[in-house]
Amino acid sequence: MKIVLTFLALSCFGAKESLASNESIKRMGSSCTLERIPVQMLGGGIYEDHQCVMDIADGGGILNVEGLPDEVEYVSAKSKFYSGDAYFNSTTLIVPEGVDYDIEDPVLEPEQNIGSARVTNSVLVVRGESTADGGGVVGVTLAELSDSVFGTAGDPINLRTQYMACSYEKIEFKPGPPMDGVDAVNGAVTVTTPSSFSGVSNYVGESYLRAALQTMMGRSLPGDYDQIMFCIPPGTSAGWIAYASVNGWRSVYNNLWCTYVSSQMHEIGHNIGLAHSGITGSSEYADQSDMMGYSYSQDDSPVMCFNAPKIFVYQYTSPIDNSLEH
């Protein structure tokens, strides 16, 4: 389904001014894929951004989108966006005032037997490190990082064990395959960048690691992986915990939040389509019976799953039908 919209947001002059940062400004040439990015903040806060995964013809980057209303409807990581009057640079795509744009939603597919068979997703965990003096490094070793996500050295409570426990073993997140010529430890790899993480935003820090990882892999992301977890070194702009692309493949964590089971399950939950769990009249995170509520700075707790509606929708209420396993 294609929707043609006109939205008054920023003047064309203002859009060009906000993009002007001594680098080239380009007009959008091909459609991009829209993504919703809910960002967890310390103290239980949240904000949500729109981003667009640009076509290779437009550089292939992941850009923040300015000029779309917060309430615009689309299917994250699936709907296509295009405006011939939109402009972008290396960080931002802006939809100027008064221009038309198209949002093309995906064709609905027949309903699947969600939760009726085992699904195994391969995960790469990226430990960020800057080679700049004082540029930052994630505060755990590769072995510790792998253990905290997959339990490869005996950690009893982690992303893998808890999704297995909460789904009747219907979904497993396992260490992804090794990359040729790259030292990795059970699904975790150190990715270095010459850029410093000190004082930059979460999105800029993520872009450093994405670019370095893509160079390391020699191909576009996510490559052979279903999910990539980016662990950003300390020192970025304060206040954020973690975020993920809804229905997408990437999740991003502020330093040690990469090792906490609640933030792991929460952000990967967004990747597989789970929404927040809140309470009417309270915070969007306020349902504390559910990992899609608040996240906690604790390694192995709280030990809990998802609320009843999510368990029901994903059919995590009964054992696997082995005849459907894949």
C-alpha positions in Angstrom: 0.0 0.0 0.0 1.4 3.4 -1.0 0.5 6.5 1.0 1.2 10.0 -0.4 1.5 12.6 2.3 2.3 16.3 2.5 3.7 17.5 5.9 4.5 21.0 6.9 7.6 20.7 9.1 10.6 22.8 8.2 11.2 25.3 5.5 13.3 24.2 2.6 15.8 26.9 3.5 15.8 25.7 7.1 16.3 22.1 6.0 19.3 23.1 4.0 20.7 25.2 6.8 20.4 22.3 9.3 22.2 20.0 6.9 25.0 22.5 6.2 28.0 21.3 8.1 30.8 21.9 5.6 30.0 18.7 3.8 28.0 17.9 0.7 24.2 18.0 0.7 22.5 15.5 -1.7 19.0 15.1 -2.9 17.4 11.8 -2.2 17.6 9.6 -5.3 16.1 6.2 -4.2 13.7 5.0 -1.5 15.0 4.1 1.9 13.7 1.7 4.6 12.1 3.4 7.6 12.9 2.2 11.2 11.6 3.2 14.6 14.3 3.6 17.2 13.0 3.7 20.8 15.9 4.8 23.1 16.0 3.9 26.8 17.2 6.6 29.1 18.5 6.5 32.7 15.7 7.1 35.2 13.0 5.4 33.1 12.8 8.0 30.3 12.3 7.3 26.6 12.4 9.0 23.3 11.8 7.7 19.8 13.5 8.6 16.6 12.8 7.8 12.9 15.7 6.5 10.9 16.1 5.5 7.3 18.4 2.8 5.9 19.5 4.4 2.7 19.8 2.7 -0.7 23.3 1.9 -1.9 22.8 4.5 -4.6 22.5 7.1 -1.8 25.4 5.8 0.1 23.9 3.0 2.1 24.0 4.8 5.5 21.5 4.9 8.3 20.3 8.4 8.8 18.1 10.2 11.3 15.0 11.5 9.7 13.8 15.1 10.5 10.5 16.5 9.3 8.2 13.4 9.8 5.5 13.7 12.5 6.0 11.6 15.5 2.6 9.9 14.9 3.4 8.9 11.2 2.4 5.3 10.6 4.6 2.7 9.0 5.9 -0.8 9.5 9.4 -0.5 11.0 12.2 -2.0 9.0 9.8 -2.9 6.2 8.1 0.3 4.8 9.8 2.3 2.1 10.1 6.1 2.1 10.8 8.4 -0.8 10.7 12.1 -1.5 12.5 13.6 -4.5 12.7 16.9 -2.5 14.3 15.4 0.6 18.0 16.2 1.3 20.6 14.4 3.3 24.2 14.5 4.4 26.2 11.8 6.3 24.0 11.9 9.4 20.5 13.4 8.6 17.7 13.1 6.0 15.4 16.1 6.1 11.9 16.3 4.6 11.4 20.1 3.9 8.2 22.0 4.4 5.3 21.4 2.0 6.8 18.6 0.0 5.1 15.3 -0.9 6.5 12.0 0.2 5.5 8.4 -0.3 5.4 5.7 2.3 5.0 2.3 0.8 4.0 -0.4 3.3 4.8 -4.1 2.7 2.2 -6.5 1.3 0.8 -8.4 4.2 1.9 -12.1 4.2 -0.2 -15.0 5.2 -0.2 -15.5 9.0 2.7 -17.7 10.2 2.6 -20.4 12.9 4.5 -18.1 15.3 5.9 -20.0 18.2 5.1 -23.5 16.8 8.6 -24.4 15.8 12.1 -23.6 16.9 13.8 -20.6 15.5 17.6 -20.1 15.8 19.1 -16.7 15.3 22.9 -16.1 15.0 24.2 -13.1 16.9 27.4 -11.1 16.6 28.4 -9.0 19.7 30.7 -6.1 18.9 33.0 -4.8 21.6 33.9 -1.2 20.6 37.4 0.2 21.1 39.0 3.5 20.1 42.7 3.7 19.2 42.6 7.4 20.0 44.3 8.5 23.2 41.5 8.3 25.8 39.0 7.4 23.1 37.3 4.6 25.1 36.9 0.9 25.3 34.1 -1.3 26.5 34.8 -2.4 30.1 34.8 -6.2 29.7 36.9 -8.7 27.8 35.7 -10.6 24.8 35.4 -13.7 26.8 33.4 -11.9 29.5 31.2 -10.3 26.9 30.4 -13.6 25.2 29.7 -15.3 28.5 27.3 -12.5 29.5 25.3 -12.9 26.3 25.5 -16.6 25.6 26.7 -18.2 28.8 29.8 -19.6 27.0 31.8 -19.8 30.3 29.0 -20.7 32.7 27.0 -17.5 33.2 23.6 -19.0 34.2 21.4 -16.0 33.3 21.8 -14.3 29.9 20.2 -13.5 26.6 20.3 -17.1 25.3 19.2 -18.9 28.4 16.3 -16.6 29.2 14.8 -16.5 25.7 15.1 -20.3 25.7 13.4 -20.5 29.1 10.7 -18.0 28.3 9.7 -19.5 25.0 9.6 -23.3 25.7 13.0 -23.3 23.8 11.2 -22.1 20.7 13.7 -19.3 20.1 17.5 -19.4 20.6 20.1 -16.7 20.1 23.4 -18.4 19.5 27.0 -17.1 18.8 27.2 -16.3 15.1 29.8 -17.8 12.7 33.4 -16.6 12.8 34.8 -14.2 10.2 37.8 -15.1 8.1 41.0 -13.7 9.5 39.3 -12.0 12.5 40.0 -13.0 16.1 36.7 -13.6 17.7 35.6 -15.4 21.0 32.4 -17.3 20.8 30.4 -14.8 18.8 32.1 -11.7 20.2 34.6 -9.5 18.3 36.5 -6.4 19.1 36.0 -3.6 16.5 38.5 -0.7 16.6 38.1 2.8 15.2 40.5 5.7 15.2 37.7 8.0 16.2 37.2 8.9 19.9 33.9 8.2 21.6 34.4 11.0 24.1 31.5 13.4 24.0 29.9 12.1 20.8 26.2 11.1 20.6 25.1 7.5 20.8 24.2 7.5 17.1 27.7 8.9 16.1 29.3 6.2 18.3 27.2 3.6 16.6 28.1 4.9 13.2 31.9 4.6 14.0 31.5 0.9 14.8 29.2 0.1 11.9 31.6 1.6 9.4 34.6 -0.2 11.0 32.7 -3.5 11.2 31.6 -3.3 7.6 35.2 -2.7 6.5 36.3 -5.7 8.6 33.6 -7.9 7.1 34.1 -6.6 3.5 30.3 -6.6 2.9 27.2 -4.8 3.9 25.7 -5.4 7.3 24.4 -7.6 8.8 26.2 -10.1 6.7 25.7 -13.7 7.9 24.2 -12.6 11.2 20.5 -12.3 12.2 21.3 -9.8 14.9 24.3 -7.5 15.7 24.7 -6.1 19.2 26.9 -3.0 19.3 28.5 -2.3 22.7 29.6 1.4 22.7 32.5 2.4 25.0 31.9 4.8 27.9 32.2 8.6 27.3 29.4 9.3 24.8 26.8 11.9 25.7 25.2 11.0 29.0 21.9 9.6 29.9 21.2 6.8 27.4 21.0 3.1 28.2 20.3 1.2 25.0 18.2 1.2 21.8 17.3 -1.1 18.9 15.6 -1.0 15.5 12.1 -2.4 15.7 11.9 -5.5 13.5 15.5 -4.8 12.5 18.9 -6.5 13.1 20.8 -4.0 15.2 20.8 -3.2 18.9 23.1 -0.7 20.6 24.2 -0.5 24.3 26.0 2.0 26.4 29.1 0.2 27.7 28.2 -2.4 30.4 24.5 -2.3 29.6 25.5 -4.8 26.9 26.1 -7.3 29.7 22.9 -6.9 31.6 20.2 -9.5 30.9 17.3 -7.1 31.1 18.6 -4.7 28.5 19.7 -7.6 26.3 16.2 -9.1 26.3 14.5 -5.8 26.0 16.5 -4.6 22.9 16.5 -7.9 21.1 12.8 -8.0 21.9 12.4 -4.9 19.7 14.4 -6.7 17.0 11.8 -9.5 16.9 8.9 -7.1 17.0 8.0 -6.8 20.7 6.6 -3.4 21.9 7.1 -1.8 25.3 5.1 -3.0 28.3 3.6 -0.1 30.2 0.6 0.7 32.5 -2.2 3.1 31.4 -1.6 6.5 33.0 1.9 5.7 33.9 5.3 5.1 32.2 5.6 3.3 28.9 8.0 1.0 30.8 5.9 0.6 34.0 4.9 -3.1 33.7 7.6 -4.5 35.9 6.4 -8.1 35.3 7.9 -7.9 31.8 11.4 -7.6 30.2 9.8 -5.0 27.8 9.4 -2.7 30.8 12.3 -1.2 32.7 15.9 -2.4 32.3 18.1 -2.8 35.3 21.9 -2.4 35.7 22.3 -6.0 37.1 24.1 -8.9 35.5 21.8 -11.8 36.3 18.6 -10.3 37.4 15.7 -9.8 37.4 14.9 -13.3 36.3 11.6 -12.9 34.4 10.0 -13.3 31.0 7.2 -11.4 29.2 3.7 -10.5 30.2 0.7 -12.7 29.3 -0.4 -10.9 26.1 3.1 -11.2 24.6 3.4 -14.9 25.7 0.0 -15.6 24.1 0.7 -13.8 20.8 4.0 -15.5 20.3 2.6 -18.9 21.4 5.2 -19.4 24.0 2.7 -21.2 26.2 3.3 -24.8 25.1 6.2 -27.1 24.0 7.4 -27.3 20.4 5.5 -29.1 17.8 8.5 -31.1 16.5 6.8 -31.8 13.1 7.2 -28.0 12.4 10.7 -27.6 13.6 13.1 -25.7 11.3 
